[in-house]
Amino acid sequence: MTGDIASDPRRASDGRRGGADAPRARAGLRGNTLQAGDVLADRYRVDEFVGSGGMASVFRATDQALGRTVAIKLFTPGTAGRGDEARQVSETRLLASLSHHALVTLFDAHLPERGDAFLVMEYIDGGTLDSRLLGGAISDEDATSLARELGEALHVVHGAGIIHRDVKPSNILLRPALTPQSTLRPTLADFGIAYLVDTTRLTAPGTAIGTAAYLAPEQVRGAPPTTASDIYSLGLVLIEALTGRRAFAQQTPVEAIAARLSIQPEIPASLGPAWRSLITDMTARDPEQRPTALDVATRARLLDVAPSDPAVTALAGDPGGGADGGAASVASVSSVSMRGAVSPAPTLMLPTEALTDVSTAPHEAAPTGTRAEARKPTSRTRSRRVRLWLMVLVALLVAGVLGVVLWNANLPSEPAQPDLPQVGEPLDTHLQDLLDEVTP
């Protein structure tokens, strides 16, 4: 039965739904319509209830045909209006064409005219960013991974003409780390539901507060969401990830909405100029001023500089360059600053007088476990270098001219002709002719 629940409570021999083992399996399902052991479309066996929202419930299930674990998203009855079935089918096919490692893969969809509509999706067993943030802010490396990966994912989604509409920490799943040193592996989920169903998120029970906290100003004003709306929401997610606090922490949806129309999100100075610049652009009031998803991914990639990168520079704070380094402090010099708020030690900034040009200053290796920053040449640095080369060229020319002058000055001068006595003609003429003959 495509789209319908295969198990029937009337089929149980003891009068209980699903047979003798059903009560133990149903214990964690919290009254949802599906029970452990139910089979959808004669293929997907429900194993466990995962969670629910205003529009759908999520279950861990087993694909009995392929023997793999999947996630079942069962639409809550009444979330789609009349005549939406054909649109859901066409849009689901579009969503199924998307492919990116930071997007949850859609495996199957059942959208019948009648019965249970559900999606079969990739199951990711790593928790959500929302639950991760209960322990506080994430590291700078994880934040750059979050911005980079989700920027790329939204670039793919937006390129297909899809708007997520609900970017928030609870919709960002975290894949298990491959190694202990792995950074965050975020995966954007629920974009299918957000796009497939026309929602009234501000009035949907159980979803208003969480969603209202991440809405873009134009969405609050009632304007249709655009790709820029997703960028704004991601900017708010980054603020929360970097600080451990919501940008708009009002207690009710009405308060959060009012704040969105009158207050810019606070971006702490401790995040550094690069993060502040990126997030400020992402949360601009004017949607036209926000970067694209690809821009976000590109700028986030520039933030992610590994300590082994040859461009990384760590300068000693002692202008005397003492070998013992007793009074020296190590600091990174860059427009990309690390977030001191989550570091065990504060970021150290060197005085301007102590800074030396990167091309001539001796380099120290960055301390183990820290992420030094790349020093990027600025236009002022390039101008100084051009002027330096011009000065060197002029000096060489002047030296060459002086050398020629000095060389000529050292040559032996021609001997002066002796003065002839004053005599009358024609003797005077004959003396001059004789002198000319003997003069070399």
Secondary structure by P-SEA (a helix, b strand, c coil): cccccccccccccccccccccccccccccccccccccccccccbbbcccccccccccccccccccccbbbbbbbcccccccccaaaaaaaaaaaaaacccccbbbbcccccccccbbbbbbbbbcccccccccccccccaaaaaaaaaaaaaaaaaaaaacccccccccccbbbcccccccccccccccaaaaaaacccccccccccaaaaaacccccccccccccaaaaaaaaaaaaaaaaccccccccccaaaaaaaaacccccccccccaaaaaaaaaaacccccccccaaaaaaaaaaaccccccccbbbbbcccccccccccbbbbbbcccccccccccccbbbbccccccccccbbbbcccccbbbbbbcccaaaaaaaaaaaaaaaaaaaaaaaaaaaaaaaacccccccccccccccaaaaaaaaaaaaacc
